[in-house]
Amino acid sequence: MLTGVWGQPPADIKNSSIFKKLQEETNTVLDIQVVPVSNYDQNLNLVMAANGLPDLVHAFNSKAPTLVKAINQGAFHDLSEFDLSAYPNMTEIPELIWNNSKINGKIYGIPSPVGLNADGFMVRKDWLDKLNLKAPTTLEELREVLIAFREKDPDGNGKKDTYGLVGRGLSLLGAFGVHEPQFEDDMMLLNWMTDNYKEYLAYMNDLYANEVMPKEYFLMKNSDMKNMLVQGLGGMYSTPLHAAGEYTVDIQKKLPEASFTNLSPIQGPGGYTGQQKLGYYGMWLIPSSVDKKKVPQILAYLDKTASEEINNLINYGIQGVHYDSIEGQKVNDTEAQVKLRDEEAGQGTIVFLNKYRPYNDVTKNGFTIDGLEEELIKSIDEHIELTSASLFDTLISETYSDRYADVFKDLDATIVKVTTGEASMEDWDKYVAQLKANPTVQQMMKEFKAQYDLMNG
């Protein structure tokens, strides 16, 4: 197999007790080629170009242009042709994740599930309580709450130093219907070309005019936004739903009475706030050079690795050697045991299929705050039921992937200018019209439309 490692690679795979145990438990002889994640895609491209693919290949970016091109040229088995229902651990992966990982409507890789999750708005619950505000249920109520967080001194220090919204409020997109497909002739409009997106921009422009966001919000890095939130200066943030738990733990180190909670999806003119995540990260592919008779054996290996036992083996090592005890996803070990495990297994070597845990992003944290885990799981369920994923996370356009950086080099700056009022809505209309008339962009939209038609029969 060809696979990647996030940190330190294993010192000696062939003599590692962990990898020996992996082969013993799966009844498999493994020849593992490990490449650092930092240059993995480049290495995979070279191997594909040289027709030197091994029996099993891990792809971190399952929609990478070169990989999709290789799939279209027949380099990998269509696994839809095999009976995947014969593998019990794989059957636990829900249809949602299988569908999101398909390429050209078919299964070319086994997705490595990371659990169900969605983006949504987390909010300072204690600020709502202090200002006698209810959790907003409409976009107008959301606007009022954000303005109150800026104007009404929710931290009680007598200064106007708090902000309603940190970041770009991307969870608003769903409420304006931006994730819903729109077409013109044989083209699928890019989501920011639609009138729905223009409505989102107008809403953001109004928030900015009311000083709801920091003046230079667009220059803030993720670390800056996190620092602002855990220091108690921001009231709302668009983020994966499990983060409300992590940020609550962090902020309570400084402000014990503070807490974040997730808002329920808010209905807008085109849908609900929030966006489903794809539910997987990376996938395993089997080259078509592998004899079809061997494919079921390789699938059986992957299925076996998706068990809790094998996941624990690769993540934590062997009990009594690399750790003392394990409870759920919490392990008790010493520094010496961790050092030995890192030497033998490497730091994040991908040789297995993740076990499907529906709410893994939540449950892996082991939150000790009473009721927090249950609250986060309920929030995820709400969002999975009401929101959708972005189609542009699942559809493929080779032209879009190849030319995005140069064709849309001014897009982000133009969005910021319209939001801050430096550019008008008329300026935005001209910008969109100019790009819609661009032949390269039109080719992208035709490719997306063809993919959409293929996925929807």
N, C-alpha and C positions, 0 to 999 in steps of 0.2 A: 504494500500500500504506500501511497504518497500522501503525507499529511503534514500539518503544521504544529508549531509549538509557540505559545504566547511569550514565554520567558526563557529561562535556562533549559537547553535540551538535555535529555538523559545522557549521563556520562558514558554508559556502556549498555545499550539496550539488550544485547545478546546474553549478557550475564546478570541482568537485573532480575531480582527475585519477583518483582511486581509483574514484569512482562512474561516471565516464565509461568507465573500463576495464571495470567491472562490466557496464555496458550493452552494450559492444562484445563482450565475451566470451560473454554470454548472448543476444545478438541481441534485446534487449528495450529498449523505452522505458519508463523508470521515473519515476513521480511519487511521491516518498517523503515521507510525513508522519511526523515524528519527535516523540515525546512522552517526557519523562523518566519513568523507571520509577517514581519516587516517587508520581506521580499518574496512572499509565497506566490502571489499572483504572477509575478515575473517568471518565477521558476516553473510554475505550472504551464505557462505559455510556451516556454522553451521545450518542455517535455512533450507537449501536444504537437508542437511544430516538428519535432524529431521523431514523431510516431513511437515514442518510447514509454507509453503509459503502462503502469503496472495493473494488477487485477482490480484494485480499488483505489479511488481517488477522492479526496476531500476537497470541496470547493467552498471557500468562505463567502464569496460573492456569487450566488447562484444565478444572477442575471448579468454577469460580466459579458461584454460584447464578444470577446474572443472565445469564451466558453460557449455562448449561445451559437456562435458561428460554427464551432466544432460539432455541437449537437445537430445543427441543421445539416451538416455534411456527413452525419451518420457515425460520428466518433464514439457514441455511447449507446448502450442498450436502452430501448424503450421498456422501462420496468412495468408499464401498464400491461404488458403482454404476459406477465408472470402472476401467479396467484398470491398476492400479498396478504390475503386473508389467512394464509397458512401460518403466519408469524404472529404469535399472541401479543408480544410487546409492541409491535408496530401497529396492531389493530387498535391500541389504546390512543393513538394519535388521532385527534378529531378531523373530520372531513374539511373543516375550515382551514387547517394548516396544510393538508394535502393540496387543496385547491390553490392556496396562495403560493405554493412552491412549484406548481406546474409550469412547464415551458411548452408553448404551442399547444396547450390543452392536454398534454401528456405528462406522465411521471418519468422523468429521466434521472431523478435522484431521490434518495430517502432523506427527508428533511430531519434535522436534529432539533427536536422541539424544545422551546424554552418556556412554554406555558402561555396561558391566556393573559392578555393585558391590553390596555388601551391608554391613549393620552387623554387627559382631561384637566380640569381646573382644580387645583388645591387652594384652600383659602384658610386664613387665620380665623379659626372658630372663636377664639377668645376675643378677637376684635369685633366680630359680629355681635357677640353677647354684650360687650361693653357699650357698643353704640346702639343697642336695642334694634338690631337689624335681623331680618329673617334671611335665610339662604335664598338667593335670587332664583326665580323660576321663569323669568322672561329676560330678553336682552335689555329692555329698558330698566328693569330692576337691577340687572348686573351692572349697568352703567352707573346707577345711583349708588350702589354699594362701593364701586371703585372710586367714585368722586368723594364719598364720605370718608373712605380710608385715607385720602389725601388731605381733606379739609378739616376733619373733626378730631384730630389729635388722638388717634386710637391708642397710642402708647403712653398718653398722659404726661408727657414731659414738657408741655407748653410750647413746643416748637413745631413748625410745619416741615417736618423732616421725614415723613412717611409717604410711601407711594402705594397706589392701588394695585397696579399691575407691574410685574417684573417680566421683561422679555417681550416677545412679539405676539403673544396671545393666539398662537396658531390653532388652539382648540376651538376658536371661533369659526374656523373655515367650514366645518360641518354644518353649523347652524344656518349658514348662508347657501348651503347646497353646493359648495365648491367641489366636493368629492363625487358628485353625480355627473355622468358622462354627457357631453353635449357635442353635437356633430354639425358640420356644414359639408354637404355633398359627400365626398368619399374621404373626408378628413375628420379626425377627432380633435376638438379644440384642446389645447393645453389649458390646465385648470385656471391659470391666472389670466387667460384671455376672455373669460366669460363675464357676463353682467353680474353673476353671483359674486365673483371675486371683487368686482368694482364696488359692490355693496359692502363687502367686508372692509375694503380700504376706506370707504366713507365713514364707517363705524370707528375704525382705528384713528382716523383723522380727527374725529370728534373727541375721542378719549385723549389724544395728544394735546388738543387745544385746551382741554380741561386739566392739563398737567398731571394726568393720572399716571403717566410713565416718566421715568427719569429723562431729562432733556436729551441726553445722548445715549439712549437705550440701545441704539444700533451698534455702538462701539463696545458694549459689554460682552466679555467672555463668559462662558459657563461658570467659571470659578468666581467671577465678579457677582453674577446673579445669585449663586449659592451663598456667598458671603453676605450679601444684602439681606437675604431671607433669614439666615440663621442668626444675624445680628438684630433681627426684629424690625427691619425698615421696610419690608414689602408685605403686602396683604394677599396677593394672588399670583399664581404661576401656572403656566401650562406645561405639563410634564407627565410622564408615565405614572399611573395611579398609585403604584406601590411606593413612590417617592414620598407621599404624604406621611407615611410611617417613619421613613428614614429621617426626613426633615424635622419631624416632631421630636424624635430622639435627640437630634443635634441641637435644636433650639432650646430644649429644656435644660441643657447643660448651662446655658446663660440665663434663660427666663423660664423657671420651673412651671409657671402657670400657663405658658403659651402652648398652643397645639395647632396642627393643620388637619383639616378634614377635606375630603373630596366633595365637590358639588355634584349633585345628580345632573345628568345631561339636560341642558336647557334647550327648549325648542325655539327655533328661529324660523324665518320665512322659507328656508329650504331644507330643514332637517334639524339635527341636534348637535350641540357642542360635543367635541371629543372625536376620537378617531381610533379605530381598532388597530392593534399591532398585528404583524404577520404571524407571530407565534412560533417562528423557527429562526435559527441562525446557522447558516451553512447546510450543506447536504453531501451525501455520499453518492458517487456515480460509479458505474461499472463499464469500462470501455467495451466497445463492440468486438474488439480483438479477443476478448475472453470467450471461450467456448460456452455456448448457451447451456450446456449440461452442468457447467460449474457455477452458473449464476445462482441457483437455489442454495448452494452451499455457502456462497458469500453472503446472501441475504440472511441465511440462518445464523452466520457469525454476527452480523449486525444486530439481529433480533436478540441474540443472547446477550450482547453487550448492553442492550437497553434495559437490562434487569437492574434492580437496586444493588444487587451484590457486585456486579461488574462496575457499575458507576462508582460505588464506594471504593472498590479496589483501586481504580485509576485515580480517583480524587484523593483518597486518604491512605492507600497502601494496605499492608497486611496487619491485622490486629495483633498486638503484642510485639511487633517489630517497628512499625511506623506510627502507630497511635495506640492508646491504651483502651479507650472505649468510645462508642458513638451512640448518640441518641438523636433520632430524626436526621437532621443534616448538620448537627453540631458535634464536633469531634474534640476529644480531650487528648492532647499530645504535648510532648516536650520540645524544646528548641532543637535538641539533638535528633529527635525523631523526625521533625520537619526537615532538617538539613539532609538526613539520609533519604527521606522520601523525594526531595527535590533532586538529589543526585541520581536516584534510581528511576524515577518516573518522569523527571523534568517538571518544569513549572507550566502546566497547562498543555500537555501533549494530547492531541485529539486522535485517539485510536478507538473511539467507541461512539455509540449513538446515545444521546441523552435519554434517560428515562422520562416519560411524559408525566409531569406533575402539573396539574391544571393551574395552580396558583403559585408556581415556583418562586417568582420574584418576591412574593409576600412571605411564604412559609420558610424560605431559606434564611430569613432574617431572625427568626425566633424572637419576635417582639414580646417583651415582658409587660408592656403597658396593657392594663386590663381592657379587653374588648377591641383592641386596635386591629388585630389580625382579622377578626370577623367583619369589622367595619370595612376594611380594605377589600376583602373578598366580595362583599355585597356590592361595593362600588364597581368592581370589575364586571360582575354579572350584569349590572344595570347597563353599563356601556357596551358590553358585547351584544346585548339584546337590541339596543337602540341606535348604535352608531355603525359606521362602515369604515373599511380600510380605503386608502387612496388607491384608485385604479392604477395610478402611475407608479406604484410600488410593486405591481404585479405584472404589468404589461411591458413589452420590450420594443424598443426602436433602436436599431444599430446606429442610425444617423444621429439620433438624440444623444446616445452615449458618446459617440465619437466627436460631435461638434458642439455639445452644450457649452463648454467653457468659453469658446470664442464667439459663438452666435449670441449668447445671452449675457455677455460680460457686463452690460449696463443694467440688467434686470433688477438686481438687488438694490442698487443705488437709486433706481427710479422708484421702486416701491417705498423706500425710505423718504424720498423727496415728497411723494404724494401724501404719505402719512404725516409728515411734519409740516405740510403746507407750503413747502418751498416750490413744489410743482402743483398745478391744478389738475382737476379731473379731465379737463380738455387735453392737457398735456399727456395724461395717461392714455386717453383714447387714441391720440396720434401715435404714441409709442406702440400700442397694441396693433393698430392698423398697419403700421410699418412692418412689424415682424410677421403678421399674418400674410403679408404680400411677399415675404422672402421665400424663394423657391426651396431653399434648404429646410426652412421651418415647415413648409407645406409637405415636403417629403417625410419629415418626422411625423406629422399629423396623419398622413396616409398610412404609415407603418403602424402607428398606434391604433388606427381604425381597423386595419387588417387583423391585428392581434385581438382586438376586442371582438370582432366578428368570429374569429377562430375559437375564442374562449366561450362565446355565448351561442355557438351552434347556428 
